Amino acid sequence: MILLLRSVPGAMAATLGQPLFWGSLALALVIAGAFAYPVNRWLIARGRGHAVIHQHHGHH
């Protein structure tokens, strides 16, 4: 995410009231999600997802 923010001119200096801040943040989150989604599906398909950990803590 930091790499994306550094690649957008002015994004690191943008304040909360500026659309550049929110646009850069939204774009970074979309890119991160695009990478995380297939990894999570792969982990869940192999029984290694987040929900598996709850079995060890007694949650159902």
Gaussian input, Z-matrix of N, CA and C with variables (Angstrom, degrees):
# hf/3-21g

backbone

0 1
 N
 C     1     B1
 C     2     B2     1     A1
 N     3     B3     2     A2     1     D1
 C     4     B4     3     A3     2     D2
 C     5     B5     4     A4     3     D3
 N     6     B6     5     A5     4     D4
 C     7     B7     6     A6     5     D5
 C     8     B8     7     A7     6     D6
 N     9     B9     8     A8     7     D7
 C    10    B10     9     A9     8     D8
 C    11    B11    10    A10     9     D9
 N    12    B12    11    A11    10    D10
 C    13    B13    12    A12    11    D11
 C    14    B14    13    A13    12    D12
 N    15    B15    14    A14    13    D13
 C    16    B16    15    A15    14    D14
 C    17    B17    16    A16    15    D15
 N    18    B18    17    A17    16    D16
 C    19    B19    18    A18    17    D17
 C    20    B20    19    A19    18    D18
 N    21    B21    20    A20    19    D19
 C    22    B22    21    A21    20    D20
 C    23    B23    22    A22    21    D21
 N    24    B24    23    A23    22    D22
 C    25    B25    24    A24    23    D23
 C    26    B26    25    A25    24    D24
 N    27    B27    26    A26    25    D25
 C    28    B28    27    A27    26    D26
 C    29    B29    28    A28    27    D27
 N    30    B30    29    A29    28    D28
 C    31    B31    30    A30    29    D29
 C    32    B32    31    A31    30    D30
 N    33    B33    32    A32    31    D31
 C    34    B34    33    A33    32    D32
 C    35    B35    34    A34    33    D33
 N    36    B36    35    A35    34    D34
 C    37    B37    36    A36    35    D35
 C    38    B38    37    A37    36    D36
 N    39    B39    38    A38    37    D37
 C    40    B40    39    A39    38    D38
 C    41    B41    40    A40    39    D39
 N    42    B42    41    A41    40    D40
 C    43    B43    42    A42    41    D41
 C    44    B44    43    A43    42    D42
 N    45    B45    44    A44    43    D43
 C    46    B46    45    A45    44    D44
 C    47    B47    46    A46    45    D45
 N    48    B48    47    A47    46    D46
 C    49    B49    48    A48    47    D47
 C    50    B50    49    A49    48    D48
 N    51    B51    50    A50    49    D49
 C    52    B52    51    A51    50    D50
 C    53    B53    52    A52    51    D51
 N    54    B54    53    A53    52    D52
 C    55    B55    54    A54    53    D53
 C    56    B56    55    A55    54    D54
 N    57    B57    56    A56    55    D55
 C    58    B58    57    A57    56    D56
 C    59    B59    58    A58    57    D57
 N    60    B60    59    A59    58    D58
 C    61    B61    60    A60    59    D59
 C    62    B62    61    A61    60    D60
 N    63    B63    62    A62    61    D61
 C    64    B64    63    A63    62    D62
 C    65    B65    64    A64    63    D63
 N    66    B66    65    A65    64    D64
 C    67    B67    66    A66    65    D65
 C    68    B68    67    A67    66    D66
 N    69    B69    68    A68    67    D67
 C    70    B70    69    A69    68    D68
 C    71    B71    70    A70    69    D69
 N    72    B72    71    A71    70    D70
 C    73    B73    72    A72    71    D71
 C    74    B74    73    A73    72    D72
 N    75    B75    74    A74    73    D73
 C    76    B76    75    A75    74    D74
 C    77    B77    76    A76    75    D75
 N    78    B78    77    A77    76    D76
 C    79    B79    78    A78    77    D77
 C    80    B80    79    A79    78    D78
 N    81    B81    80    A80    79    D79
 C    82    B82    81    A81    80    D80
 C    83    B83    82    A82    81    D81
 N    84    B84    83    A83    82    D82
 C    85    B85    84    A84    83    D83
 C    86    B86    85    A85    84    D84
 N    87    B87    86    A86    85    D85
 C    88    B88    87    A87    86    D86
 C    89    B89    88    A88    87    D87
 N    90    B90    89    A89    88    D88
 C    91    B91    90    A90    89    D89
 C    92    B92    91    A91    90    D90
 N    93    B93    92    A92    91    D91
 C    94    B94    93    A93    92    D92
 C    95    B95    94    A94    93    D93
 N    96    B96    95    A95    94    D94
 C    97    B97    96    A96    95    D95
 C    98    B98    97    A97    96    D96
 N    99    B99    98    A98    97    D97
 C   100   B100    99    A99    98    D98
 C   101   B101   100   A100    99    D99
 N   102   B102   101   A101   100   D100
 C   103   B103   102   A102   101   D101
 C   104   B104   103   A103   102   D102
 N   105   B105   104   A104   103   D103
 C   106   B106   105   A105   104   D104
 C   107   B107   106   A106   105   D105
 N   108   B108   107   A107   106   D106
 C   109   B109   108   A108   107   D107
 C   110   B110   109   A109   108   D108
 N   111   B111   110   A110   109   D109
 C   112   B112   111   A111   110   D110
 C   113   B113   112   A112   111   D111
 N   114   B114   113   A113   112   D112
 C   115   B115   114   A114   113   D113
 C   116   B116   115   A115   114   D114
 N   117   B117   116   A116   115   D115
 C   118   B118   117   A117   116   D116
 C   119   B119   118   A118   117   D117
 N   120   B120   119   A119   118   D118
 C   121   B121   120   A120   119   D119
 C   122   B122   121   A121   120   D120
 N   123   B123   122   A122   121   D121
 C   124   B124   123   A123   122   D122
 C   125   B125   124   A124   123   D123
 N   126   B126   125   A125   124   D124
 C   127   B127   126   A126   125   D125
 C   128   B128   127   A127   126   D126
 N   129   B129   128   A128   127   D127
 C   130   B130   129   A129   128   D128
 C   131   B131   130   A130   129   D129
 N   132   B132   131   A131   130   D130
 C   133   B133   132   A132   131   D131
 C   134   B134   133   A133   132   D132
 N   135   B135   134   A134   133   D133
 C   136   B136   135   A135   134   D134
 C   137   B137   136   A136   135   D135
 N   138   B138   137   A137   136   D136
 C   139   B139   138   A138   137   D137
 C   140   B140   139   A139   138   D138
 N   141   B141   140   A140   139   D139
 C   142   B142   141   A141   140   D140
 C   143   B143   142   A142   141   D141
 N   144   B144   143   A143   142   D142
 C   145   B145   144   A144   143   D143
 C   146   B146   145   A145   144   D144
 N   147   B147   146   A146   145   D145
 C   148   B148   147   A147   146   D146
 C   149   B149   148   A148   147   D147
 N   150   B150   149   A149   148   D148
 C   151   B151   150   A150   149   D149
 C   152   B152   151   A151   150   D150
 N   153   B153   152   A152   151   D151
 C   154   B154   153   A153   152   D152
 C   155   B155   154   A154   153   D153
 N   156   B156   155   A155   154   D154
 C   157   B157   156   A156   155   D155
 C   158   B158   157   A157   156   D156
 N   159   B159   158   A158   157   D157
 C   160   B160   159   A159   158   D158
 C   161   B161   160   A160   159   D159
 N   162   B162   161   A161   160   D160
 C   163   B163   162   A162   161   D161
 C   164   B164   163   A163   162   D162
 N   165   B165   164   A164   163   D163
 C   166   B166   165   A165   164   D164
 C   167   B167   166   A166   165   D165
 N   168   B168   167   A167   166   D166
 C   169   B169   168   A168   167   D167
 C   170   B170   169   A169   168   D168
 N   171   B171   170   A170   169   D169
 C   172   B172   171   A171   170   D170
 C   173   B173   172   A172   171   D171
 N   174   B174   173   A173   172   D172
 C   175   B175   174   A174   173   D173
 C   176   B176   175   A175   174   D174
 N   177   B177   176   A176   175   D175
 C   178   B178   177   A177   176   D176
 C   179   B179   178   A178   177   D177

   B1=1.4390
   B2=1.5214
   B3=1.3160
   B4=1.4585
   B5=1.5312
   B6=1.3306
   B7=1.4662
   B8=1.5157
   B9=1.3232
   B10=1.4577
   B11=1.5193
   B12=1.3213
   B13=1.4636
   B14=1.5225
   B15=1.3125
   B16=1.4690
   B17=1.5178
   B18=1.3234
   B19=1.4573
   B20=1.5281
   B21=1.3181
   B22=1.4655
   B23=1.5347
   B24=1.3225
   B25=1.4606
   B26=1.5314
   B27=1.3196
   B28=1.4557
   B29=1.5224
   B30=1.3115
   B31=1.4671
   B32=1.5271
   B33=1.3180
   B34=1.4631
   B35=1.5279
   B36=1.3144
   B37=1.4598
   B38=1.5285
   B39=1.3168
   B40=1.4641
   B41=1.5241
   B42=1.3220
   B43=1.4613
   B44=1.5232
   B45=1.3304
   B46=1.4638
   B47=1.5226
   B48=1.2932
   B49=1.4631
   B50=1.5159
   B51=1.3002
   B52=1.4651
   B53=1.5252
   B54=1.3313
   B55=1.4722
   B56=1.5272
   B57=1.3310
   B58=1.4630
   B59=1.5285
   B60=1.3152
   B61=1.4613
   B62=1.5196
   B63=1.3215
   B64=1.4613
   B65=1.5243
   B66=1.3202
   B67=1.4670
   B68=1.5148
   B69=1.3376
   B70=1.4650
   B71=1.5182
   B72=1.3247
   B73=1.4614
   B74=1.5317
   B75=1.3163
   B76=1.4673
   B77=1.5283
   B78=1.3207
   B79=1.4651
   B80=1.5299
   B81=1.3196
   B82=1.4573
   B83=1.5267
   B84=1.3223
   B85=1.4646
   B86=1.5271
   B87=1.3182
   B88=1.4688
   B89=1.5235
   B90=1.3212
   B91=1.4666
   B92=1.5296
   B93=1.3251
   B94=1.4657
   B95=1.5296
   B96=1.3245
   B97=1.4643
   B98=1.5191
   B99=1.3292
   B100=1.4613
   B101=1.5278
   B102=1.3170
   B103=1.4589
   B104=1.5202
   B105=1.3202
   B106=1.4582
   B107=1.5294
   B108=1.3149
   B109=1.4676
   B110=1.5286
   B111=1.3362
   B112=1.4691
   B113=1.5343
   B114=1.3141
   B115=1.4660
   B116=1.5262
   B117=1.3325
   B118=1.4628
   B119=1.5243
   B120=1.3249
   B121=1.4665
   B122=1.5215
   B123=1.3291
   B124=1.4557
   B125=1.5277
   B126=1.3381
   B127=1.4631
   B128=1.5253
   B129=1.3216
   B130=1.4641
   B131=1.5249
   B132=1.3241
   B133=1.4632
   B134=1.5271
   B135=1.3002
   B136=1.4623
   B137=1.5205
   B138=1.3361
   B139=1.4509
   B140=1.5155
   B141=1.3123
   B142=1.4594
   B143=1.5296
   B144=1.3067
   B145=1.4578
   B146=1.5149
   B147=1.3143
   B148=1.4642
   B149=1.5318
   B150=1.3150
   B151=1.4644
   B152=1.5275
   B153=1.3116
   B154=1.4588
   B155=1.5250
   B156=1.3015
   B157=1.4701
   B158=1.5157
   B159=1.3165
   B160=1.4679
   B161=1.5308
   B162=1.3010
   B163=1.4621
   B164=1.5298
   B165=1.2924
   B166=1.4607
   B167=1.5303
   B168=1.3294
   B169=1.4597
   B170=1.5075
   B171=1.3202
   B172=1.4567
   B173=1.5220
   B174=1.3341
   B175=1.4635
   B176=1.5202
   B177=1.3307
   B178=1.4732
   B179=1.4921
   A1=109.89
   A2=116.17
   A3=119.48
   A4=110.63
   A5=116.58
   A6=118.72
   A7=111.42
   A8=116.58
   A9=119.49
   A10=110.44
   A11=116.48
   A12=119.35
   A13=111.32
   A14=116.62
   A15=119.22
   A16=111.80
   A17=118.04
   A18=120.25
   A19=112.74
   A20=117.87
   A21=121.49
   A22=107.57
   A23=118.15
   A24=120.47
   A25=111.95
   A26=116.22
   A27=121.67
   A28=114.99
   A29=118.45
   A30=120.65
   A31=111.98
   A32=117.09
   A33=119.91
   A34=111.82
   A35=117.77
   A36=121.73
   A37=112.13
   A38=117.57
   A39=120.88
   A40=110.10
   A41=115.54
   A42=121.09
   A43=109.94
   A44=115.82
   A45=120.91
   A46=113.08
   A47=117.73
   A48=120.83
   A49=114.27
   A50=117.71
   A51=120.65
   A52=111.37
   A53=116.14
   A54=119.75
   A55=113.10
   A56=118.08
   A57=120.87
   A58=110.86
   A59=117.43
   A60=120.93
   A61=110.36
   A62=116.49
   A63=121.00
   A64=111.80
   A65=117.49
   A66=120.42
   A67=111.98
   A68=116.42
   A69=120.19
   A70=110.92
   A71=115.83
   A72=120.11
   A73=110.90
   A74=116.49
   A75=120.34
   A76=111.03
   A77=116.33
   A78=120.14
   A79=110.99
   A80=116.96
   A81=120.69
   A82=110.97
   A83=117.12
   A84=119.89
   A85=112.28
   A86=117.43
   A87=120.72
   A88=110.22
   A89=116.71
   A90=120.29
   A91=110.31
   A92=117.04
   A93=120.31
   A94=111.06
   A95=116.94
   A96=120.94
   A97=112.11
   A98=116.01
   A99=119.93
   A100=111.26
   A101=117.05
   A102=120.21
   A103=111.69
   A104=117.65
   A105=121.30
   A106=112.56
   A107=117.92
   A108=121.51
   A109=112.83
   A110=119.35
   A111=118.01
   A112=112.80
   A113=117.52
   A114=119.77
   A115=109.56
   A116=117.02
   A117=120.59
   A118=111.64
   A119=117.72
   A120=120.26
   A121=110.75
   A122=116.13
   A123=121.14
   A124=110.00
   A125=117.24
   A126=120.87
   A127=111.41
   A128=117.55
   A129=121.29
   A130=110.55
   A131=117.23
   A132=120.95
   A133=111.69
   A134=116.75
   A135=121.11
   A136=112.55
   A137=116.90
   A138=121.42
   A139=114.28
   A140=117.21
   A141=120.83
   A142=112.69
   A143=118.58
   A144=121.66
   A145=113.31
   A146=115.43
   A147=122.94
   A148=111.50
   A149=117.74
   A150=121.11
   A151=111.93
   A152=117.98
   A153=121.49
   A154=110.49
   A155=117.60
   A156=122.20
   A157=110.60
   A158=117.77
   A159=121.15
   A160=112.01
   A161=118.17
   A162=121.18
   A163=110.66
   A164=116.13
   A165=121.17
   A166=112.07
   A167=117.23
   A168=121.77
   A169=112.93
   A170=117.35
   A171=121.66
   A172=114.34
   A173=118.76
   A174=120.83
   A175=109.94
   A176=115.24
   A177=118.19
   A178=110.26
   D1=-40.86
   D2=179.64
   D3=-62.68
   D4=-38.77
   D5=179.21
   D6=-61.42
   D7=-40.03
   D8=178.39
   D9=-66.26
   D10=-44.92
   D11=-179.34
   D12=-62.71
   D13=-35.65
   D14=177.93
   D15=-72.40
   D16=-25.03
   D17=-178.87
   D18=-82.88
   D19=-16.67
   D20=177.55
   D21=-92.15
   D22=116.58
   D23=-177.52
   D24=-58.67
   D25=125.77
   D26=176.75
   D27=86.29
   D28=-5.98
   D29=-175.87
   D30=-66.92
   D31=-36.78
   D32=-178.74
   D33=-70.36
   D34=-24.43
   D35=-179.37
   D36=-97.45
   D37=-4.92
   D38=-177.40
   D39=-68.38
   D40=145.83
   D41=178.45
   D42=-100.26
   D43=170.83
   D44=-177.48
   D45=-60.07
   D46=-24.24
   D47=-178.43
   D48=-86.49
   D49=-0.50
   D50=-177.11
   D51=-102.59
   D52=136.67
   D53=178.28
   D54=-60.40
   D55=-28.71
   D56=179.02
   D57=-60.58
   D58=-39.41
   D59=178.10
   D60=-60.92
   D61=-52.10
   D62=-175.82
   D63=-69.28
   D64=-36.48
   D65=177.49
   D66=-65.77
   D67=-42.73
   D68=178.14
   D69=-64.73
   D70=-41.62
   D71=179.11
   D72=-63.85
   D73=-44.74
   D74=179.73
   D75=-61.80
   D76=-43.84
   D77=179.61
   D78=-63.39
   D79=-42.47
   D80=179.29
   D81=-63.05
   D82=-40.59
   D83=179.58
   D84=-68.29
   D85=-36.07
   D86=177.01
   D87=-65.38
   D88=-42.88
   D89=179.24
   D90=-65.47
   D91=-43.74
   D92=178.71
   D93=-62.09
   D94=-41.37
   D95=178.57
   D96=-64.30
   D97=-37.17
   D98=179.72
   D99=-63.59
   D100=-31.13
   D101=177.12
   D102=-83.98
   D103=-37.04
   D104=-175.91
   D105=-72.95
   D106=-35.99
   D107=-175.92
   D108=-57.15
   D109=-53.80
   D110=-179.57
   D111=-65.36
   D112=-32.45
   D113=178.29
   D114=-65.80
   D115=-43.91
   D116=178.82
   D117=-63.97
   D118=-40.77
   D119=177.61
   D120=-62.25
   D121=-40.75
   D122=179.64
   D123=-63.66
   D124=-44.21
   D125=179.60
   D126=-64.37
   D127=-44.10
   D128=-179.19
   D129=-64.66
   D130=-39.99
   D131=179.68
   D132=-62.56
   D133=-26.28
   D134=179.80
   D135=-100.54
   D136=12.22
   D137=177.53
   D138=72.21
   D139=28.91
   D140=-176.95
   D141=-121.51
   D142=18.06
   D143=-176.14
   D144=-77.33
   D145=177.99
   D146=-178.58
   D147=-59.38
   D148=-38.92
   D149=-177.41
   D150=-63.78
   D151=-27.23
   D152=-179.90
   D153=-63.29
   D154=-34.98
   D155=-178.99
   D156=-62.38
   D157=-33.99
   D158=-178.70
   D159=-63.07
   D160=-24.70
   D161=176.41
   D162=-62.78
   D163=-35.23
   D164=-177.87
   D165=-75.74
   D166=-17.55
   D167=-179.93
   D168=-101.66
   D169=1.89
   D170=177.92
   D171=85.07
   D172=6.28
   D173=176.89
   D174=-85.36
   D175=148.95
   D176=-178.89
   D177=-118.86

